[in-house]
């Protein structure tokens, strides 16, 4: 049944996936087994994306399926043993101040999460000091700044400078994302890298934490 | 002898008409939907520009006279904020309303049609828009939920559809709000008309006529949201396709109505979710292109010039665009490989854009000139190219905007 679930998620069948999960839970299956099946399915989804067979719609559909599975599984989690998955690295992510776009950021945060990162999502319109405080508190490996508009160039730059001023920039890898970004922007902002889509971004984050 | 403003007006108009007809004009035209830059450049805050129509006109006029585009955009991008306040618009944040006073307004996507409402929409889009979309989009139109389905008024049906106007006070509140807002929007349009007349006297035609959107985007942007419509592509593709088809005549009607009132009669089709970033070529071919093509052809049939304004990368879709009637449209490209676009589309349509907005912010005037030169040399060969930035221009160094306009005027002459 576990194999069926992996196949159902990887072929993006919502109704079938949910019914399998319900059956597994009724039979007293350990929730952790279900979650592991989810990650296995997601690595298939990620691979299909990289091969060009899957696109954004398929990522979003898999996210929708996983969200609904997680709602079914969560209540059972307390009874079972705690989350035993190994964390690849920590990421603080957010859309910088004055920008309220979050579609790209959300899908990236989701992909990071299913790929084994501990994700701290600060949401949208995030001021510099909120980034600084969060970075101080969780000591992430990667900070990911998102923004759609050209207005965010300066805001991203200020965020990077804010981290420098707080002596938090060293040892930290900084990624930017959004459709106006390119290598010029990386330099301008003082970041370490940019990737054009969520899966490529996850690959860069993995390279950075040495978890390829 | 110096040319009169009337001659300059005709000259600019001819330049654009020639380039669209794939004839070489006298020089590369510049038509650029400049957005927030206009107001920042003139020292007018965006909040002021959206609330004070005269202030917006003044700023737009300064931009036009200082930079001299071939077709001007005027203050149309500064939507009437008072009207938004009066209706309580939900899917927008504008200066002083959710974002700071000088930040560009931003659109917030949401689910304004739920995943199980396709049948209702397809059955009667007008009634769905009235009783579901409008009340969800505008806080002060909640009463429209009670608007009766007039489609059933035939014979003695009206005995059932008329009583709500007496029985339901919330309906009147909504109609009152619409009346007040309608008057405010009329003032905004008067301002746009006044601007058009003033600028015509200065020798400048206006670029905008109507706004249009790809049928898929109409559903995706404002009804289902990106997550909704993209998961529908996988979970309920047939319903989605039926709704997209239903949108085609709606999109043509909306785009043509305003465009026909302008000279040149342009309808700007702002493309959003069909680009390489969002969907595969296969998905584009199934869900996006057939209805977009119908929109483009439908507008052309009505004598409208569609300006198909791509906001992403469409490099893998260029072959599809060869299916449209020749010499009738402008295709604007953002991050598409525009040199490849020139190769593929040179006998099909005029192309525009691709001067990177990031360069306008981070580059120098020499960087801008070098990029413009590349565009004019390749894309402008024998005509068929209009100078424009990649996306609507907000942040930019004024000296870079100056470089873009002056260099194109000098270097872009066909000899």
Interface residues (C-beta under 8 A of the other chain):
Chain A: X12 X14 X52 X55 X56 X57 X58 X60 X61 X63 X64 X98 X99 X100 X101 X103 X125 X149 X150 X151 X153 X154 X179 X180 X181 X182 X184 X185 X188 X196 X197
Chain B: X93 X98 X99 X100 X103 X104 X106 X108 X109 X226 X227 X230 X231 X233 X234 X235 X277 X278 X279 X280 X283 X312 X335 X356 X357 X358 X359 X360 X361 X362 X363 X391 X394 X395 X396
